[in-house]
Amino acid sequence: MVNGIRRAAVLLAVQLLMSCAALPPRPPEPPTVAIAAGTQTRLQRVAAESTRGFAQSGFQMLPVATGSLQARLALAARAEKSLDLQYFEWNGDDTGRYLLAVLGLAAERGVRVRLLVDDLHSDSAEALLSGLAAFDNVQVRLFNPFVRLRGSHLTKLVSSLDDLGRVNHRMHNKMFVADNAFAIFGGRNIGDAYFMRSAVRNFVDLDMLAAGPLVQALSASFDSYWNSDFSYPIDSVVPVTAGRAQRQADFRAALASTAPPPPDRTVPRRYGPYVRVAEDLDAGRLRLVPAHAELRVDPVDKIAGTRLIDRGGTVRAFVGEFTRTARTEMVGISPYLVPGQLGMQAIEGMRRRGVRIRVLTNSLAATDEPVVYGGYERYVVPMLRLGVEIHELSPSLVRQQARLGRFGDSLGMLHAKIIVVDRTRVFIGSLNFDGRSERYNTELGVLIDNAEIAEDLLDMLDFAGSSYRLRLAADGERIEWISGSGEQEQAHEREPEADAWSLFKARFLGKLLPENWL
């Protein structure tokens, strides 16, 4: 009997893999666009007042995770006309659930809500996303969706092995736009770990709040993705098992006990000005720094594989051009760092011109992707020989220092994606410095020309106290990880804090996968 069940399961799996995994026809729907900019809503009037006298857009950094979440909640609570949200990852944990409840309340008071989520990590919030879509004024769409065995992240992937050419391409963009007046963009997805609410591991990340012409550019970018052929209404992908009224009731019941995040009483005085978005909105003016800015967004058709060879028009191509303008210094911050041949050529060119290069990435103990660390390892020695200053975030040191966040008993991981050139220009967005972001994911980033923002950002980053400094051993072949300084300096001959399983994944699996997949 058991063998018969096993044979039946194998046959079913084979049939699934042999059946067509192509997307169903996209339901015909009229395109929608962002609301007009102006002074129709309270948020629009505050944005106009906050940028009065500016020749360009205005910006405020959101370096404190809890403050960045409160900024989103403040905008959502005060929106009157529209909320447009685009995210790679939306988790069904406390943070994801509460934000969905807030979006539901906004819709019930008449705000148009458009929520676009990449389908790779949607499973934990799928039922709630479907319930939200049942409300008037709400549209929820999944980007490049999976079509079989949607019960979990694993089953979605396994049942789509015959369709990797499509599902290997993901939308990695992240933005939050309220009333086409204020926008938040940067590295954070929606989930507890991105806002210092996880008991196990939390991300060091950074967002920017913007007002002015850049917001309208972000809205236009959102519209292009929202109205594309890769954006599917969730009801066309996730089976609908009840009427709209029942789905709304189920949504409210599921979130009835959802509580707002507790106030953060631990924000250092240094970061006080960056956690006042709600109060400043109510006061009628935000403290923004004026700056010229350029938005760069990957063309939507990158999802169809159009940029596998030709990088023209991509965010990665722009970053290559941007870093080549460095004259004195380039600081790169990325959780994943796999420079590849082109990246190494750019590094060599900068070093020949005498440009100082500093990079901060995750240590093997800090990374959530040990396989990607395995791809990075092959470039460490060549980079060190070129004089690149490499720092790897330590999950324990960053917790002890507490400059980049209050981690409690959790461990810290780097997730920010930032480039600072010559201490005058900052590029921030969703782009990781690896082959996956270059070839397979769509990305978004903003170049901000402002020395004040650049210097403030660099002052916040704690390279020395929260990371290991890498250097070549005396033989010029091996790597040493250095913690402390002076008499407290300690050299580690292997990846500090890393466990055996992470080492195996980096050493073995990291060498098996194609580099451009990492």
N, C-alpha and C positions, 0 to 999 in steps of 0.2 A: 504493500500500500504506500509506504513512504517513498520507495523508488518511483512509483507511478506519479506521485505528487511532484517529485523533483523533476521527472521528465516533462511533465505538463508545464511546470514553471519555466524550464529551459526553452521549451517550444514557444511559450508565450513571449519570453524575452526575445527570441529570435524573430518572431513575427513582428514584434514592436519595432525592432531595429531595421527590419526589412521594409516596413510600411513607410509611407511618405510622412516626413516630419516637416514638410513645408508649411509656411503660414497660410491660414485660410484667407480668402479675399477680405480685404479691409472694408468694413462697412462704409458706404458713402456718407460723408458728413460735410456740411458747409464749413469752410475755414473760419476760424475766429482769430482776432488780433487783440493786442493790448489796448486798454482804454487810452484815450488821448491824454497827453501831458497837459498841465495847466494849473489852475487853482480851484478846481471843483471841490476837492475834499480837504479835510483838515490836514492830512499828511502832505498833500501837495502844497498847501500854504506854508506849512512848517519847513518843507524842503526849500521852497522859494526864499523864505526868510533866512534859512541857514546858509544859503549860497548867495545871498544878496551882495552885489559888488564883485562876485567872482567872474572871471573871464572863462572859467572852465568848471569842471566838476569839483565836488568836495568829498573828503574822505575822513573816516575815523577807523583806526585799528580796533579790532576786537580780539585781543590776545588772551583774555580770561574766558575759559570755557563756559563757566556758569553765566557770566555776563553776556556771552554770545548767544546762549540759549534764551536768556531774558530779553535780549534785543529782538529776537524772532517773535517771541510771545507778545512783546509790546507792539510790534508792527501789526501782527495779526489781529490783536484786540482792537486796534484803532483804525484798521482799514474800513473804508466805506463802500468802495466800488469793486476792487479786484485784488486777488492774491494769486500770483503765478509762481509755482514752485517746481523746480527741476532737480532731481537727485539720482545719484547712482545707487545709493543704498538707503533703504528706509526700514528700520527694524521694528518689530512688534513688542519692544520692551517698554519700560515706563516712559522714557522720553518720546519714543515714536507714538505710543498710545495717547499721551497727553496732547501732543501736537495735532494728532488727528481729531481729538475731541474739540480742540480750539478751532480747527478748520470747520468742523460741523457747526459750531456755534456761529461762526462768521457767516456761513451760508444761510443759516436760519434768520439772520438779521438782514439778508439781502445782498451779501457780498458774493460776487462771482468768483468761484474757486476753480482753478485749473491746476491739477497735480499730475506731473509727468515723472514716472519712476522707471528706471531700468529694471528689467525683469529678473536679472540674475539673483539678486538677494531679496526678492519681494515676498518669499514664502512665509516668513514669520508674521507678516502684517497683511497677508493676502485677504483674509476674511474681513478684516476691518477696512481695507481699501475698497473692497467690493461693497461693503455696507455704506461707506461714505458716498460712493457713486450713486446711491439710491436717492440722495437728497436733491431737492430743487437747487438750482444755482451751482451745482457741482459737476465737474467732469474729471474722471480719473482715467489716465491712459498708461499703458505699459509699453515700454520701448523695446523693440526687437524681442517679442515674447517667445517663451517656450510653449510648446503645444501638446506635450505628453507628460503623464505622470508628474503632475504639479504638486504632489503631496509634500515634497521636501526639496531642499537645495540639491541633495545628492541624487534623488531620483530624476529630477529635471535634467541634470547633467548626464547621467548614465543613459537615459532614454533618448538623448539627443546626440549620441556619439557618431551617428551617421550624418549629422548635420552640423559638424564643427565649423565648416566653412562659413556658416552664417552665425551660429550662436557664440563663436569665439570673439565676435565683434560686439563691444558694449559701449553704452553711453555713460561716460564718466563725469559729465558736466554737473556743476552744483550751483544753484542760485535760488534766491528767495526775494521776490519783488512784491511790494505792497503799493497799491494804487498808482503804479508806474511813477512813484515819487521817491521811494527809498529802496535800495537793494542791498542784499548781503551776498557776498561771493567769497570763495576761498577753498579750503581743503576739507571742511567738515561735512560728513554725511549726517543722517539723522539716526541717532542711537545713543544709549547711555555712555558708551566708551568715548564718544566724541565730546562729551560735556561733563567729564569728571564725575560720572554717576555710577560707574561700574565698580563692584567690589573686588574685581580681579585685576584688570588691566585698563588703563586709560591713555588716550592719545594726547600728545603735545601737538597743538595745531593752531592755526591762525585764520581768522576771517577779516574781511574789510566791509565796512558800511559805507555806502556811497549815495550821493544825491547829485542831481544835475544831468547833463547830456549823456553821461555814461549809462545811467539807468535806462534811458530810452533805447540805447544801443543793446543793452542786455535784454530788454523786452522784445526787441526785434529778433534777437537770436533765439529767445524762447519760442516765439511764434514760428520760426522756421523749423524747429524741431517738432513742435506741437502739431503742426499741419502736415508733417512729412508722411510718406508712405510707411514708415517704420513705427509710427505711433498708433497703437491700437486701443480703442475703448476697452476698459477692463471687462465689461459685460460680454464682449465678443471672444474673450479668452477664458475667463473664469466662469464655469457654469452657474447660472442664476437659478436658485432653488426656491425662491419665495418672491412675493410681490413687493413693490416698493415700500409700502407701509410697514410690512413685516420686517423688511431689511433695515429700515430706519429704526424700528423698535429694538431689533437685535443689536444694532450698533450702539444705541444709547444704553442698553442694558449691559453690554460688554464693557463699556467705559464708565459706568455709573460710579465706580469706586476709584477712578483714576484721579490722582491728586497732582496739583502743581508741584514743581520742584521746590525744595526748601530753600529759603534765603541763604546766601553764602556769606557767613560772618568772618571769613578768613582771608578776604582779599587784601593784599598788602597796600599800604597807602600809595605806593608808587603807581599802582594800577587803578586807583580810584577814579580818575577821569574817564576810564574806558568801560565803566560798568554803570553809567548813568543814562542810558538811552531812554528808558521809560520816563524818568524825571525830566529829562531835557525835552522830550516830545511834548509833555504836558506843559512845560514852560514856554513852548513855542519856538525854540531854537536849539539846534545841536551845534556843538563845537567841532567844526569840520576844517580840515586843512585843504586849501585850494591847490589843485595840481592838474596839469595836462595829463590825459590818460588815453590809452589806445586799447580797445578790446580786440582780442584775437580768439576766434572760435573755429574749430574744425568744421569743414563742410559736412552736412548731414550725410552725404553719400559715401563718406569714409566707412560707414557701417557696411556698405556693400563691397568693400575691398578695393575701392578705387585708388587708395593711397598706399598700397603695399609696396610699390616700387617708387613711384613719383611722390615726393613729399611736398610738392608745390602747393602753397596755400594753406598748409597745416600750421597748427600751433608749434609743433616741434621745429618746423623749418624757421619760423619766426624767432624762436628761442636761439637757434643756431646763429642767425644773423645778429641778434641782440648781443649775445655773449662775445661775438667777434669785435664788437665796438669797444670792449673794455680796454682801458689804457693803463690802469694801475692795480685794480683789484677786482676779483670776482668771488662772491660768496654764494655757494649753492647749498640748499637745504632740501633734502628729499628722503622719504622713508625707504625708497628703493633706488639703487644707483647701479645701473648696468650701462656704461657709456657706449659700448660698441665701437666699431671701427671709426665711424664718423665723429663720435664724441671724443675719442682719443686724438684724432687729428685736430679737433678744435682745441683741446687742452694743450697739445704740443705747440700749436700756433700761438696761443696766449703766453705760454712760458717762454717761447723764443722772443716775444716782445717785452719780456720782463714783468708780466702781469702776475701778481700774487693770487694764488687760487686756494681758497679754503672751502672745505665741504664738510657738512654734518649729515650723517645718515644713521640708520639703526645698527647697533651691534647685533650679533647673532642671537644673543639673549633677549634683546628688545624686540626684534622683528616678529611680525605675525606671518611672515612669508619666508621661512628658512630656505625654501627652494630658490627663491630669487637671490638670497644672500649667496648661494652657491654660484650663481652667475656673476655676481659682483666680485667675488673673491679673485677671479682670474685677472682682474684689472688692478688690484690693490698694489702689488709690487711695481708694475709699470708706472702707475701714477706717483707712487712714492719716489721712484727714481727720477721722475720729471720735476720733483720738488713740490708736488701737491700736498697741502696740509690736510690730512684726513682725520676727522673725529667721528667716533661712533658713540651714540647715546647709550648710556648705562642705565638699565631699568632701576637699579638700586640707588645710584648716585643722584639721578634726577629726583627721586623721591626724597632723599635726604636733604638736598639743596632747597627744594620747594620754591625755587624762583619761577619755574614754568608752570606751577600748579600745585594744589594741595592734594596729594595722591592718597593720603591715609595709609592703609595697608596694601594698596594696590601697586602694581608695577607700571612704570611709564614706558610708552612707545612713541616714537616720532611719526607724525602724519602730515606735517606742514610741507608745502611745496613752494619754495621761494628762491628767487635769484636776486641778488643785489650787486649792481655793477657800479664801480667807482664811487660808492657811497652817495650816489645822487639819483639812481633809478632803481625801481623795485618791480619785479615781475612776480605776481602771485596768482594762483589759480588751482587747477585740478591736475596739472601735468606732473607725473612722476618722471624721473630721468631714467627710463628704461625702454626696451624694445616694444613692450605691450602698449604703452602710451603712444609711442611713435607710430606704430603700424595698425593696431587693432582697435584701440579705444578712441572715441571722440573726446576732445578736451576743450577747456575754456581757460583763458588767462587774461590778465589786465596788466599792462605796463604803465606804471605811475612815475612820472618825472617829478621828484620832489626830494631834496636832500634832507629836509626835516623828518619826513617819514622814514627814509632810509636809515638815518642815524638812530632814530628812536627804536626802530625795529632791531638793528644790530646791537643796541645797548641792552635790549631785553633778552637776547639769545645768550645762553650761558654755555659756551663751548667748553671752557676749562673745568668748571665745577661739576658738570653733569655728564661728561663724556670721557671716553678713553681717547688718548692721542696715539695714533699709529706711527711707528717708525720702523726702518729696516734694522735688522740685527747686524752685528759686526761682519757677518759673512756676506751681507748684501743680498741675501736670498730669502731669509725668513723674516716674518713680521713679529713685532713686539707691540703689545698693548700697554700703554703707560697711564697709570693713574697717580694722582698727587703730583707734587712738585718739591724741589729742593730735597731736604732730608726725608720728606714723606713720600718721595717718588718710589713707585713700585712698578716693575716690568713683569708682564705676563707673557708667557711663551705660547699660549694657545688662547682661543676665544674665551674671555672671562665670563663667568656666570652662565654659560651655555650648557644645556643638558645633552645627554647622549642622543636622544631622539632628534633634536634640532641639528646636531652635528651630522647625523646620518642623512637627514633630508637635504642638508646643504651639500655634503660631500658626494652623495650618490644620486639622488633625484635631481639636484641642481645641475648635474653634469649631463643628465639624460635628455632633458627637455631642450628644444631649440631655443637659442638665446632670445630670439624675437618674441617668444611666448612669455618670457619672464617679466 
